[in-house]
Amino acid sequence: MKIVRSSCSAYILKFKLPFSTSKGKISERKGFLIKLDSANGKCGYGDCCPLPDFGSESYKQAEAKIKDLELKIRIDTNDFEQSILKTLEPLSDFPSLRHGFEQALLNLISRDQNISLNEILNSSSKKTLNVNAAIGLLSSEDSASRAKELVSKGYKTIKLKIGRGNFEEDYACIKAVRENIGKKINLRLDANGKWNLPNAISSLSQLEKFGIEYVEQPVNNINDFLLLSKRTSIPLAADESIRTLKDAYDFITQKAISIIILKPMMLGGIIPILKIIEYAQENGVMVVITTSLDSVIGRSFAVLAASFVENEFAHGLGTAEIFEKDLFADPYPIKNGQINLVS
């Protein structure tokens, strides 16, 4: 397969409302739409949407790399995966940019060779995905009201951002949400690494009574995860601590977590994700795939990754509604808290 042209177009997506986490407010996403064209007149798109506070290169770093990038793209139709890995070696330190080119290559191969992404990646997909709804750092009243609204739309899992400077505010918010949605709705928390170990131990001991599905990134390093897991009954999940294959293998091998959160945009694409999914499932660690507040192109890759996961956990794919306007129409709308992959 011969690729005759590549291009990168910058974009900015504005949020309808700022989304607040313990790391600050996010009001827009800036990225690059990557397009590759084959000699057969086919094209493939990919999304590069950096988010440095959560583990990727910065927008400026990606932009600078694009300007001097000279990828030698040679795709062997007898071994797609190895030729993609070889092609993208120069982008190993640029996960979002690597994601964009990997996605564009996979989409181009699929269209140019008239084969499905599942065939290329040698993986089968589930037909239905459960999706969680996410709530940023809002007041207790607004969080409870928003949670109730989301449950009325069919969501059965709510992810609540925590990690305020004052734990009493976190506690009040969690209490209000749980009381409003009842005990049957799954409630998961995400501290985005805000706590140190003593704070995490103290905080989680007070939250165990709320029936928390899991707490995501309560601390930052593997040793703290290991110590915390012995001091709480709430399952622990790692997100920002997982930014390389080695990170993932270490956390899984040492049994530091019960759940691993994987973001294709932060881990360089779907090929690395597949390796982690396989290793996690072999070792009894649950996998949850989430977006990085990506464009519709990036979200489509996260949906594909989630379809390869065997467990029924809800994935963090419900971010389409945050933008005033996206790059394209969303091919995977959420209905009653699920994405149906059967058209």
SULJO-V82386 format. One record per residue. N is the residue number from 1. SS is DSSP state (helix for helix, strand for strand, loop for the rest). BURIAL is 1 if it has 24 or more other C-alpha atoms within 12 Angstrom, else 0. Layout:
# SULJO-V82386
N:SS:BURIAL
N:SS:BURIAL
This chain:
# SULJO-V82386
1:loop:1
2:loop:1
3:strand:1
4:strand:0
5:strand:0
6:strand:1
7:strand:1
8:strand:1
9:strand:0
10:strand:0
11:strand:1
12:strand:1
13:strand:1
14:strand:1
15:strand:1
16:strand:0
17:strand:0
18:strand:0
19:strand:1
20:strand:1
21:strand:1
22:loop:1
23:loop:1
24:strand:0
25:strand:0
26:strand:1
27:strand:0
28:strand:1
29:strand:1
30:strand:1
31:strand:1
32:strand:1
33:strand:1
34:strand:1
35:strand:1
36:strand:1
37:strand:1
38:strand:1
39:loop:0
40:loop:0
41:loop:0
42:loop:1
43:strand:1
44:strand:1
45:strand:1
46:strand:1
47:strand:1
48:strand:1
49:loop:1
50:loop:1
51:loop:1
52:helix:1
53:helix:0
54:helix:1
55:loop:1
56:loop:1
57:loop:1
58:loop:1
59:helix:1
60:helix:0
61:helix:1
62:helix:1
63:helix:1
64:helix:0
65:helix:1
66:helix:1
67:helix:0
68:loop:0
69:loop:1
70:loop:0
71:loop:1
72:loop:0
73:loop:1
74:loop:1
75:loop:1
76:loop:0
77:loop:0
78:loop:0
79:loop:0
80:helix:1
81:helix:1
82:helix:0
83:helix:1
84:helix:1
85:helix:1
86:helix:0
87:helix:1
88:helix:1
89:helix:1
90:helix:0
91:helix:1
92:loop:1
93:loop:0
94:loop:1
95:helix:1
96:helix:1
97:helix:1
98:helix:1
99:helix:1
100:helix:1
101:helix:1
102:helix:1
103:helix:1
104:helix:1
105:helix:1
106:helix:1
107:helix:1
108:helix:1
109:helix:1
110:helix:1
111:helix:1
112:helix:1
113:helix:1
114:loop:0
115:loop:0
116:loop:0
117:helix:1
118:helix:0
119:helix:0
120:helix:1
121:helix:1
122:loop:0
123:loop:0
124:loop:0
125:loop:1
126:loop:0
127:loop:0
128:strand:1
129:strand:1
130:strand:1
131:strand:1
132:loop:1
133:strand:1
134:strand:1
135:strand:1
136:loop:1
137:loop:1
138:loop:1
139:loop:1
140:helix:1
141:helix:0
142:helix:0
143:helix:1
144:helix:1
145:helix:0
146:helix:1
147:helix:1
148:helix:1
149:helix:0
150:helix:1
151:helix:1
152:helix:0
153:loop:0
154:loop:0
155:loop:1
156:loop:1
157:strand:1
158:strand:1
159:strand:1
160:strand:1
161:strand:1
162:loop:1
163:loop:1
164:loop:1
165:loop:0
166:loop:0
167:helix:0
168:helix:0
169:helix:0
170:helix:1
171:helix:1
172:helix:1
173:helix:1
174:helix:1
175:helix:1
176:helix:1
177:helix:1
178:helix:1
179:helix:0
180:helix:1
181:helix:1
182:loop:0
183:loop:0
184:loop:0
185:loop:1
186:strand:1
187:strand:1
188:strand:1
189:strand:1
190:strand:1
191:loop:1
192:loop:1
193:loop:1
194:loop:1
195:loop:1
196:loop:1
197:helix:1
198:helix:0
199:helix:1
200:helix:1
201:helix:1
202:helix:0
203:helix:1
204:helix:1
205:helix:0
206:helix:1
207:helix:1
208:helix:1
209:helix:0
210:helix:1
211:loop:1
212:strand:1
213:strand:1
214:strand:1
215:strand:1
216:strand:1
217:loop:1
218:loop:1
219:loop:1
220:loop:1
221:loop:1
222:helix:1
223:helix:0
224:helix:1
225:helix:1
226:helix:1
227:helix:1
228:helix:1
229:helix:1
230:loop:0
231:loop:0
232:loop:1
233:loop:0
234:loop:1
235:loop:1
236:strand:1
237:strand:1
238:strand:1
239:loop:1
240:loop:1
241:loop:1
242:loop:1
243:loop:1
244:loop:1
245:helix:1
246:helix:0
247:helix:1
248:helix:1
249:helix:1
250:helix:1
251:helix:1
252:helix:1
253:helix:0
254:loop:0
255:loop:1
256:loop:1
257:loop:1
258:loop:1
259:strand:1
260:strand:1
261:strand:1
262:strand:1
263:loop:1
264:helix:1
265:helix:1
266:helix:1
267:helix:1
268:loop:1
269:loop:1
270:helix:1
271:helix:1
272:helix:1
273:helix:1
274:helix:1
275:helix:1
276:helix:1
277:helix:1
278:helix:1
279:helix:1
280:helix:1
281:helix:1
282:helix:0
283:loop:1
284:loop:0
285:loop:1
286:strand:1
287:strand:1
288:strand:1
289:strand:1
290:strand:1
291:loop:1
292:loop:1
293:loop:1
294:loop:1
295:loop:1
296:helix:1
297:helix:1
298:helix:1
299:helix:1
300:helix:1
301:helix:1
302:helix:1
303:helix:1
304:helix:1
305:helix:1
306:helix:1
307:helix:1
308:loop:1
309:loop:1
310:loop:1
311:loop:1
312:loop:0
313:loop:1
314:loop:1
315:strand:1
316:strand:1
317:loop:1
318:loop:1
319:loop:1
320:helix:1
321:helix:1
322:helix:1
323:strand:1
324:loop:0
325:loop:0
326:loop:1
327:loop:1
328:loop:0
329:loop:0
330:loop:1
331:loop:0
332:loop:1
333:loop:1
334:strand:1
335:strand:0
336:loop:0
337:loop:1
338:strand:1
339:strand:1
340:strand:0
341:loop:0
342:loop:0
343:loop:0
